[in-house]
Amino acid sequence: MLAYLNAIATVLAMLTFFGIIWWAFSNGRKKANAEAANLPFVLPDEGVQEQKEQKEEPRP
């Protein structure tokens, strides 16, 4: 009996996994995936931002 429960749980887990994979790569998610992939390039560079802040601060 325990073997049947393990088999059912395994099949449900596999179906859930493949469902998530299908959802993640579906055509409806293409725009959201592209936006998420480009997020690191949208943020300003930390070194450049620090240099701008140092230039703006007047020195005594």
PDB file with SEQRES, HELIX, SHEET and CRYST1 records, atoms N, CA, C and O in Angstrom:
SEQRES   1 A   60  MET LEU ALA TYR LEU ASN ALA ILE ALA THR VAL LEU ALA          
SEQRES   2 A   60  MET LEU THR PHE PHE GLY ILE ILE TRP TRP ALA PHE SER          
SEQRES   3 A   60  ASN GLY ARG LYS LYS ALA ASN ALA GLU ALA ALA ASN LEU          
SEQRES   4 A   60  PRO PHE VAL LEU PRO ASP GLU GLY VAL GLN GLU GLN LYS          
SEQRES   5 A   60  GLU GLN LYS GLU GLU PRO ARG PRO                              
HELIX    1 AA1 LEU A    2  ALA A   24  1                                  23    
HELIX    2 AA2 ASN A   27  ARG A   29  5                                   3    
HELIX    3 AA3 LYS A   30  VAL A   42  1                                  13    
HELIX    4 AA4 GLU A   46  GLU A   56  1                                  11    
CRYST1    1.000    1.000    1.000  90.00  90.00  90.00 P 1           1          
ATOM      1  N   MET A   1       0.818  -1.199   0.000  1.00  0.00           N  
ATOM      2  CA  MET A   1       0.000   0.000   0.000  1.00  0.00           C  
ATOM      3  C   MET A   1       0.863   1.265   0.000  1.00  0.00           C  
ATOM      4  O   MET A   1       0.542   2.249  -0.666  1.00  0.00           O  
ATOM      5  N   LEU A   2       1.946   1.223   0.745  1.00  0.00           N  
ATOM      6  CA  LEU A   2       2.842   2.368   0.816  1.00  0.00           C  
ATOM      7  C   LEU A   2       3.495   2.642  -0.536  1.00  0.00           C  
ATOM      8  O   LEU A   2       3.751   3.794  -0.887  1.00  0.00           O  
ATOM      9  N   ALA A   3       3.760   1.587  -1.286  1.00  0.00           N  
ATOM     10  CA  ALA A   3       4.359   1.760  -2.614  1.00  0.00           C  
ATOM     11  C   ALA A   3       3.424   2.532  -3.539  1.00  0.00           C  
ATOM     12  O   ALA A   3       3.879   3.350  -4.339  1.00  0.00           O  
ATOM     13  N   TYR A   4       2.127   2.281  -3.437  1.00  0.00           N  
ATOM     14  CA  TYR A   4       1.155   3.001  -4.276  1.00  0.00           C  
ATOM     15  C   TYR A   4       1.112   4.491  -3.904  1.00  0.00           C  
ATOM     16  O   TYR A   4       1.019   5.351  -4.780  1.00  0.00           O  
ATOM     17  N   LEU A   5       1.180   4.783  -2.624  1.00  0.00           N  
ATOM     18  CA  LEU A   5       1.175   6.174  -2.188  1.00  0.00           C  
ATOM     19  C   LEU A   5       2.440   6.895  -2.664  1.00  0.00           C  
ATOM     20  O   LEU A   5       2.384   8.053  -3.079  1.00  0.00           O  
ATOM     21  N   ASN A   6       3.562   6.208  -2.599  1.00  0.00           N  
ATOM     22  CA  ASN A   6       4.806   6.794  -3.100  1.00  0.00           C  
ATOM     23  C   ASN A   6       4.732   7.046  -4.604  1.00  0.00           C  
ATOM     24  O   ASN A   6       5.197   8.078  -5.087  1.00  0.00           O  
ATOM     25  N   ALA A   7       4.157   6.117  -5.333  1.00  0.00           N  
ATOM     26  CA  ALA A   7       4.025   6.278  -6.785  1.00  0.00           C  
ATOM     27  C   ALA A   7       3.103   7.445  -7.114  1.00  0.00           C  
ATOM     28  O   ALA A   7       3.407   8.239  -8.004  1.00  0.00           O  
ATOM     29  N   ILE A   8       1.990   7.559  -6.413  1.00  0.00           N  
ATOM     30  CA  ILE A   8       1.051   8.660  -6.652  1.00  0.00           C  
ATOM     31  C   ILE A   8       1.707   9.996  -6.318  1.00  0.00           C  
ATOM     32  O   ILE A   8       1.553  10.965  -7.062  1.00  0.00           O  
ATOM     33  N   ALA A   9       2.427  10.053  -5.219  1.00  0.00           N  
ATOM     34  CA  ALA A   9       3.108  11.293  -4.835  1.00  0.00           C  
ATOM     35  C   ALA A   9       4.171  11.662  -5.866  1.00  0.00           C  
ATOM     36  O   ALA A   9       4.332  12.838  -6.189  1.00  0.00           O  
ATOM     37  N   THR A  10       4.887  10.687  -6.380  1.00  0.00           N  
ATOM     38  CA  THR A  10       5.907  10.943  -7.388  1.00  0.00           C  
ATOM     39  C   THR A  10       5.287  11.472  -8.675  1.00  0.00           C  
ATOM     40  O   THR A  10       5.800  12.420  -9.270  1.00  0.00           O  
ATOM     41  N   VAL A  11       4.190  10.865  -9.104  1.00  0.00           N  
ATOM     42  CA  VAL A  11       3.519  11.308 -10.326  1.00  0.00           C  
ATOM     43  C   VAL A  11       2.979  12.720 -10.148  1.00  0.00           C  
ATOM     44  O   VAL A  11       3.102  13.540 -11.058  1.00  0.00           O  
ATOM     45  N   LEU A  12       2.390  13.022  -9.011  1.00  0.00           N  
ATOM     46  CA  LEU A  12       1.883  14.373  -8.761  1.00  0.00           C  
ATOM     47  C   LEU A  12       3.009  15.396  -8.734  1.00  0.00           C  
ATOM     48  O   LEU A  12       2.853  16.502  -9.253  1.00  0.00           O  
ATOM     49  N   ALA A  13       4.128  15.045  -8.141  1.00  0.00           N  
ATOM     50  CA  ALA A  13       5.270  15.954  -8.098  1.00  0.00           C  
ATOM     51  C   ALA A  13       5.816  16.202  -9.505  1.00  0.00           C  
ATOM     52  O   ALA A  13       6.165  17.332  -9.848  1.00  0.00           O  
ATOM     53  N   MET A  14       5.889  15.158 -10.309  1.00  0.00           N  
ATOM     54  CA  MET A  14       6.369  15.318 -11.682  1.00  0.00           C  
ATOM     55  C   MET A  14       5.419  16.185 -12.498  1.00  0.00           C  
ATOM     56  O   MET A  14       5.864  17.049 -13.253  1.00  0.00           O  
ATOM     57  N   LEU A  15       4.119  15.962 -12.353  1.00  0.00           N  
ATOM     58  CA  LEU A  15       3.142  16.779 -13.074  1.00  0.00           C  
ATOM     59  C   LEU A  15       3.226  18.241 -12.649  1.00  0.00           C  
ATOM     60  O   LEU A  15       3.122  19.139 -13.484  1.00  0.00           O  
ATOM     61  N   THR A  16       3.411  18.478 -11.365  1.00  0.00           N  
ATOM     62  CA  THR A  16       3.562  19.846 -10.878  1.00  0.00           C  
ATOM     63  C   THR A  16       4.818  20.483 -11.452  1.00  0.00           C  
ATOM     64  O   THR A  16       4.788  21.630 -11.899  1.00  0.00           O  
ATOM     65  N   PHE A  17       5.915  19.748 -11.440  1.00  0.00           N  
ATOM     66  CA  PHE A  17       7.174  20.257 -11.977  1.00  0.00           C  
ATOM     67  C   PHE A  17       7.037  20.613 -13.452  1.00  0.00           C  
ATOM     68  O   PHE A  17       7.421  21.709 -13.861  1.00  0.00           O  
ATOM     69  N   PHE A  18       6.499  19.706 -14.249  1.00  0.00           N  
ATOM     70  CA  PHE A  18       6.356  19.973 -15.679  1.00  0.00           C  
ATOM     71  C   PHE A  18       5.337  21.079 -15.944  1.00  0.00           C  
ATOM     72  O   PHE A  18       5.466  21.812 -16.924  1.00  0.00           O  
ATOM     73  N   GLY A  19       4.338  21.208 -15.093  1.00  0.00           N  
ATOM     74  CA  GLY A  19       3.388  22.310 -15.219  1.00  0.00           C  
ATOM     75  C   GLY A  19       4.050  23.652 -14.981  1.00  0.00           C  
ATOM     76  O   GLY A  19       3.773  24.615 -15.698  1.00  0.00           O  
ATOM     77  N   ILE A  20       4.912  23.731 -13.995  1.00  0.00           N  
ATOM     78  CA  ILE A  20       5.646  24.973 -13.721  1.00  0.00           C  
ATOM     79  C   ILE A  20       6.589  25.295 -14.872  1.00  0.00           C  
ATOM     80  O   ILE A  20       6.693  26.453 -15.279  1.00  0.00           O  
ATOM     81  N   ILE A  21       7.273  24.291 -15.401  1.00  0.00           N  
ATOM     82  CA  ILE A  21       8.167  24.504 -16.543  1.00  0.00           C  
ATOM     83  C   ILE A  21       7.369  25.004 -17.744  1.00  0.00           C  
ATOM     84  O   ILE A  21       7.798  25.942 -18.416  1.00  0.00           O  
ATOM     85  N   TRP A  22       6.233  24.404 -18.022  1.00  0.00           N  
ATOM     86  CA  TRP A  22       5.381  24.825 -19.143  1.00  0.00           C  
ATOM     87  C   TRP A  22       4.926  26.269 -18.946  1.00  0.00           C  
ATOM     88  O   TRP A  22       4.966  27.068 -19.883  1.00  0.00           O  
ATOM     89  N   TRP A  23       4.496  26.604 -17.734  1.00  0.00           N  
ATOM     90  CA  TRP A  23       4.038  27.965 -17.442  1.00  0.00           C  
ATOM     91  C   TRP A  23       5.174  28.978 -17.600  1.00  0.00           C  
ATOM     92  O   TRP A  23       4.974  30.047 -18.175  1.00  0.00           O  
ATOM     93  N   ALA A  24       6.362  28.647 -17.094  1.00  0.00           N  
ATOM     94  CA  ALA A  24       7.484  29.583 -17.112  1.00  0.00           C  
ATOM     95  C   ALA A  24       7.943  29.900 -18.534  1.00  0.00           C  
ATOM     96  O   ALA A  24       8.381  31.018 -18.803  1.00  0.00           O  
ATOM     97  N   PHE A  25       7.850  28.945 -19.432  1.00  0.00           N  
ATOM     98  CA  PHE A  25       8.332  29.144 -20.793  1.00  0.00           C  
ATOM     99  C   PHE A  25       7.207  29.349 -21.800  1.00  0.00           C  
ATOM    100  O   PHE A  25       7.447  29.278 -23.006  1.00  0.00           O  
ATOM    101  N   SER A  26       5.987  29.600 -21.335  1.00  0.00           N  
ATOM    102  CA  SER A  26       4.870  29.820 -22.248  1.00  0.00           C  
ATOM    103  C   SER A  26       5.004  31.183 -22.923  1.00  0.00           C  
ATOM    104  O   SER A  26       5.725  32.054 -22.437  1.00  0.00           O  
ATOM    105  N   ASN A  27       4.314  31.360 -24.028  1.00  0.00           N  
ATOM    106  CA  ASN A  27       4.400  32.606 -24.791  1.00  0.00           C  
ATOM    107  C   ASN A  27       3.871  33.792 -24.003  1.00  0.00           C  
ATOM    108  O   ASN A  27       4.333  34.913 -24.214  1.00  0.00           O  
ATOM    109  N   GLY A  28       2.934  33.587 -23.116  1.00  0.00           N  
ATOM    110  CA  GLY A  28       2.397  34.674 -22.317  1.00  0.00           C  
ATOM    111  C   GLY A  28       3.399  35.252 -21.332  1.00  0.00           C  
ATOM    112  O   GLY A  28       3.241  36.390 -20.890  1.00  0.00           O  
ATOM    113  N   ARG A  29       4.422  34.493 -20.980  1.00  0.00           N  
ATOM    114  CA  ARG A  29       5.437  34.942 -20.026  1.00  0.00           C  
ATOM    115  C   ARG A  29       6.669  35.516 -20.714  1.00  0.00           C  
ATOM    116  O   ARG A  29       7.614  35.930 -20.042  1.00  0.00           O  
ATOM    117  N   LYS A  30       6.673  35.547 -22.031  1.00  0.00           N  
ATOM    118  CA  LYS A  30       7.869  35.968 -22.770  1.00  0.00           C  
ATOM    119  C   LYS A  30       8.280  37.399 -22.400  1.00  0.00           C  
ATOM    120  O   LYS A  30       9.464  37.663 -22.189  1.00  0.00           O  
ATOM    121  N   LYS A  31       7.323  38.314 -22.321  1.00  0.00           N  
ATOM    122  CA  LYS A  31       7.639  39.705 -22.003  1.00  0.00           C  
ATOM    123  C   LYS A  31       8.174  39.827 -20.570  1.00  0.00           C  
ATOM    124  O   LYS A  31       9.162  40.521 -20.334  1.00  0.00           O  
ATOM    125  N   ALA A  32       7.529  39.159 -19.626  1.00  0.00           N  
ATOM    126  CA  ALA A  32       7.971  39.218 -18.235  1.00  0.00           C  
ATOM    127  C   ALA A  32       9.368  38.610 -18.078  1.00  0.00           C  
ATOM    128  O   ALA A  32      10.186  39.124 -17.315  1.00  0.00           O  
ATOM    129  N   ASN A  33       9.640  37.527 -18.791  1.00  0.00           N  
ATOM    130  CA  ASN A  33      10.965  36.907 -18.724  1.00  0.00           C  
ATOM    131  C   ASN A  33      12.027  37.829 -19.304  1.00  0.00           C  
ATOM    132  O   ASN A  33      13.130  37.912 -18.764  1.00  0.00           O  
ATOM    133  N   ALA A  34      11.714  38.524 -20.394  1.00  0.00           N  
ATOM    134  CA  ALA A  34      12.675  39.448 -20.993  1.00  0.00           C  
ATOM    135  C   ALA A  34      12.947  40.619 -20.051  1.00  0.00           C  
ATOM    136  O   ALA A  34      14.093  41.050 -19.918  1.00  0.00           O  
ATOM    137  N   GLU A  35      11.913  41.136 -19.399  1.00  0.00           N  
ATOM    138  CA  GLU A  35      12.111  42.234 -18.444  1.00  0.00           C  
ATOM    139  C   GLU A  35      12.973  41.787 -17.268  1.00  0.00           C  
ATOM    140  O   GLU A  35      13.869  42.514 -16.837  1.00  0.00           O  
ATOM    141  N   ALA A  36      12.703  40.600 -16.754  1.00  0.00           N  
ATOM    142  CA  ALA A  36      13.477  40.087 -15.625  1.00  0.00           C  
ATOM    143  C   ALA A  36      14.932  39.845 -16.021  1.00  0.00           C  
ATOM    144  O   ALA A  36      15.838  40.059 -15.215  1.00  0.00           O  
ATOM    145  N   ALA A  37      15.159  39.405 -17.242  1.00  0.00           N  
ATOM    146  CA  ALA A  37      16.528  39.152 -17.701  1.00  0.00           C  
ATOM    147  C   ALA A  37      17.322  40.442 -17.842  1.00  0.00           C  
ATOM    148  O   ALA A  37      18.543  40.432 -17.687  1.00  0.00           O  
ATOM    149  N   ASN A  38      16.656  41.545 -18.132  1.00  0.00           N  
ATOM    150  CA  ASN A  38      17.349  42.817 -18.341  1.00  0.00           C  
ATOM    151  C   ASN A  38      17.437  43.675 -17.085  1.00  0.00           C  
ATOM    152  O   ASN A  38      18.022  44.757 -17.140  1.00  0.00           O  
ATOM    153  N   LEU A  39      16.890  43.248 -15.972  1.00  0.00           N  
ATOM    154  CA  LEU A  39      16.929  44.035 -14.744  1.00  0.00           C  
ATOM    155  C   LEU A  39      18.345  44.416 -14.295  1.00  0.00           C  
ATOM    156  O   LEU A  39      18.544  45.560 -13.886  1.00  0.00           O  
ATOM    157  N   PRO A  40      19.326  43.529 -14.350  1.00  0.00           N  
ATOM    158  CA  PRO A  40      20.667  43.931 -13.910  1.00  0.00           C  
ATOM    159  C   PRO A  40      21.261  45.058 -14.745  1.00  0.00           C  
ATOM    160  O   PRO A  40      22.114  45.801 -14.259  1.00  0.00           O  
ATOM    161  N   PHE A  41      20.829  45.195 -15.979  1.00  0.00           N  
ATOM    162  CA  PHE A  41      21.383  46.217 -16.852  1.00  0.00           C  
ATOM    163  C   PHE A  41      20.662  47.554 -16.710  1.00  0.00           C  
ATOM    164  O   PHE A  41      21.160  48.577 -17.182  1.00  0.00           O  
ATOM    165  N   VAL A  42      19.503  47.557 -16.070  1.00  0.00           N  
ATOM    166  CA  VAL A  42      18.726  48.779 -15.893  1.00  0.00           C  
ATOM    167  C   VAL A  42      19.257  49.586 -14.713  1.00  0.00           C  
ATOM    168  O   VAL A  42      19.199  50.816 -14.723  1.00  0.00           O  
ATOM    169  N   LEU A  43      19.766  48.906 -13.708  1.00  0.00           N  
ATOM    170  CA  LEU A  43      20.266  49.572 -12.515  1.00  0.00           C  
ATOM    171  C   LEU A  43      21.578  50.290 -12.817  1.00  0.00           C  
ATOM    172  O   LEU A  43      22.384  49.805 -13.611  1.00  0.00           O  
ATOM    173  N   PRO A  44      21.794  51.444 -12.188  1.00  0.00           N  
ATOM    174  CA  PRO A  44      23.068  52.143 -12.423  1.00  0.00           C  
ATOM    175  C   PRO A  44      24.220  51.387 -11.756  1.00  0.00           C  
ATOM    176  O   PRO A  44      24.034  50.691 -10.758  1.00  0.00           O  
ATOM    177  N   ASP A  45      25.390  51.541 -12.323  1.00  0.00           N  
ATOM    178  CA  ASP A  45      26.571  50.910 -11.746  1.00  0.00           C  
ATOM    179  C   ASP A  45      26.919  51.579 -10.425  1.00  0.00           C  
ATOM    180  O   ASP A  45      26.809  52.799 -10.300  1.00  0.00           O  
ATOM    181  N   GLU A  46      27.336  50.794  -9.441  1.00  0.00           N  
ATOM    182  CA  GLU A  46      27.636  51.330  -8.118  1.00  0.00           C  
ATOM    183  C   GLU A  46      28.859  52.242  -8.152  1.00  0.00           C  
ATOM    184  O   GLU A  46      28.858  53.287  -7.503  1.00  0.00           O  
ATOM    185  N   GLY A  47      29.876  51.877  -8.878  1.00  0.00           N  
ATOM    186  CA  GLY A  47      31.088  52.693  -8.938  1.00  0.00           C  
ATOM    187  C   GLY A  47      30.845  54.030  -9.587  1.00  0.00           C  
ATOM    188  O   GLY A  47      31.384  55.042  -9.138  1.00  0.00           O  
ATOM    189  N   VAL A  48      30.054  54.061 -10.621  1.00  0.00           N  
ATOM    190  CA  VAL A  48      29.754  55.312 -11.313  1.00  0.00           C  
ATOM    191  C   VAL A  48      28.941  56.222 -10.402  1.00  0.00           C  
ATOM    192  O   VAL A  48      29.165  57.432 -10.364  1.00  0.00           O  
ATOM    193  N   GLN A  49      28.005  55.644  -9.675  1.00  0.00           N  
ATOM    194  CA  GLN A  49      27.163  56.437  -8.782  1.00  0.00           C  
ATOM    195  C   GLN A  49      28.009  57.053  -7.660  1.00  0.00           C  
ATOM    196  O   GLN A  49      27.803  58.211  -7.297  1.00  0.00           O  
ATOM    197  N   GLU A  50      28.945  56.295  -7.115  1.00  0.00           N  
ATOM    198  CA  GLU A  50      29.809  56.825  -6.055  1.00  0.00           C  
ATOM    199  C   GLU A  50      30.692  57.959  -6.584  1.00  0.00           C  
ATOM    200  O   GLU A  50      30.928  58.937  -5.874  1.00  0.00           O  
ATOM    201  N   GLN A  51      31.174  57.839  -7.803  1.00  0.00           N  
ATOM    202  CA  GLN A  51      32.006  58.888  -8.384  1.00  0.00           C  
ATOM    203  C   GLN A  51      31.199  60.159  -8.584  1.00  0.00           C  
ATOM    204  O   GLN A  51      31.709  61.255  -8.353  1.00  0.00           O  
ATOM    205  N   LYS A  52      29.948  60.031  -9.010  1.00  0.00           N  
ATOM    206  CA  LYS A  52      29.098  61.208  -9.191  1.00  0.00           C  
ATOM    207  C   LYS A  52      28.830  61.897  -7.853  1.00  0.00           C  
ATOM    208  O   LYS A  52      28.821  63.125  -7.773  1.00  0.00           O  
ATOM    209  N   GLU A  53      28.612  61.104  -6.808  1.00  0.00           N  
ATOM    210  CA  GLU A  53      28.359  61.674  -5.491  1.00  0.00           C  
ATOM    211  C   GLU A  53      29.598  62.402  -4.973  1.00  0.00           C  
ATOM    212  O   GLU A  53      29.479  63.452  -4.341  1.00  0.00           O  
ATOM    213  N   GLN A  54      30.769  61.859  -5.231  1.00  0.00           N  
ATOM    214  CA  GLN A  54      31.998  62.513  -4.767  1.00  0.00           C  
ATOM    215  C   GLN A  54      32.242  63.806  -5.515  1.00  0.00           C  
ATOM    216  O   GLN A  54      32.751  64.761  -4.929  1.00  0.00           O  
ATOM    217  N   LYS A  55      31.898  63.867  -6.780  1.00  0.00           N  
ATOM    218  CA  LYS A  55      32.085  65.091  -7.553  1.00  0.00           C  
ATOM    219  C   LYS A  55      31.132  66.181  -7.108  1.00  0.00           C  
ATOM    220  O   LYS A  55      31.479  67.362  -7.151  1.00  0.00           O  
ATOM    221  N   GLU A  56      29.933  65.806  -6.678  1.00  0.00           N  
ATOM    222  CA  GLU A  56      28.927  66.778  -6.278  1.00  0.00           C  
ATOM    223  C   GLU A  56      29.201  67.376  -4.907  1.00  0.00           C  
ATOM    224  O   GLU A  56      28.765  68.493  -4.630  1.00  0.00           O  
ATOM    225  N   GLU A  57      29.912  66.658  -4.043  1.00  0.00           N  
ATOM    226  CA  GLU A  57      30.170  67.143  -2.689  1.00  0.00           C  
ATOM    227  C   GLU A  57      31.291  68.196  -2.716  1.00  0.00           C  
ATOM    228  O   GLU A  57      32.391  67.913  -3.190  1.00  0.00           O  
ATOM    229  N   PRO A  58      31.018  69.405  -2.212  1.00  0.00           N  
ATOM    230  CA  PRO A  58      32.091  70.413  -2.161  1.00  0.00           C  
ATOM    231  C   PRO A  58      33.106  70.052  -1.079  1.00  0.00           C  
ATOM    232  O   PRO A  58      32.745  69.570  -0.006  1.00  0.00           O  
ATOM    233  N   ARG A  59      34.354  70.289  -1.375  1.00  0.00           N  
ATOM    234  CA  ARG A  59      35.398  69.984  -0.403  1.00  0.00           C  
ATOM    235  C   ARG A  59      35.713  71.238   0.409  1.00  0.00           C  
ATOM    236  O   ARG A  59      35.838  72.324  -0.157  1.00  0.00           O  
ATOM    237  N   PRO A  60      35.841  71.101   1.711  1.00  0.00           N  
ATOM    238  CA  PRO A  60      36.137  72.276   2.571  1.00  0.00           C  
ATOM    239  C   PRO A  60      37.569  72.717   2.489  1.00  0.00           C  
ATOM    240  O   PRO A  60      37.956  73.681   3.150  1.00  0.00           O  
TER     241      PRO A  60                                                      
END                                                                             
